[in-house]
């Protein structure tokens, strides 16, 4: 009961053939073939274009000092013209 044998695959194929019909299955397989061909073409185009360009530069982090989530930055004093001393 662990694996699917050739007899079970034949039954599944017959059920699919009855449900979808011969024309629809051949149409789906044609679309699948076109998709695979397009995928391979895209991979080869990507490979050709990446070999022409220089390697991607390293992405740097932010230029400011990042603080951990628990720490807060003191807000700048408000410039209201009211200069009180404590």
N, C-alpha and C positions, 0 to 999 in steps of 0.2 A: 504494500500500500504506500510505499515511499516514493517511487518514481513513476513517471508517465511512460508507458510503452508505446510501440508503434500502432497498436490497435486503437488505443485511446486517442492518439493524434489523428488517425484516420476518421474516427467518429466526430471529433471536434471540427475537422476540416469539412466534413459533409454537412454538419449543422450550419456552419458559417456559409457554405455554398447555397444551402436552401434559404437561409434568411436574407442574404444580400443579392444573390443571383450572380451569374457569371460576368455579365457586363459591368456591374458595379464594382466587383472585386478587381477586374482588370483595370478599371479606371482609377481605383484607389492605389493599386500597385504602380501605375504610371506616375501618379502624383508623388508617391513615395520616392520613386527613382529620380524624378526631377528635383525633389528636395535634397536628396543625397548629393546629386551632381552640383547643385547650387552651393551646398555646404562645402564640398571639396574645393570648388572654385574660389569661394571666399577664403578658405584656409590658405590656398596657394597665393592668392592676391595679398593677403596679410603677410605671408612669409616674404614675398618679393618686396613689398613696400617697407617692411621693417629692416631688411638688409641694406636698403638704399639710404636709410636715415641713420643719424648717429644714435647711440644708445640713449635711452631716457635718462635725464639727470635725476639726481636724488631729490626727493621732496623734503624740504626742510619744515620744521615745526614753526610755531608762532615766534615772533621776534621779542615779544614781551615776556616778563616773568609770570608764568602761570602759577596760580595758587591752588592747593588741594581744595576739594569741595567744602571741607570743614572750616577753612580759614576764610575770613572776609577781609576785604580791603577797606581801610578807613576812608569814608567819603571826604572829599575836599571841603574845606570850610566855605560856607556860603558867603558870597560877597554882597552884603546888604547895606554896607555903609555904616552899620551899627557896630562900632568897635568897643566892645566891652571887655574888660580884663577880669580874669577870675582870680 
